[in-house]
């Protein structure tokens, strides 16, 4: 879609992370320092 509409080449794709979705939900509930995917799950494919 990016290549077609913007006429720009795509060189990489970042996979969707279910772990990030979980962290986002936790971060919304907690008032403390937000959790970061790279710190919590460094071997996640999106990292």
ABEGO torsion letter per residue (X at the ends): XAAAAAGBBBABBBBBBAAAAAAAAAAAABABBBBBAAAABAABAAX
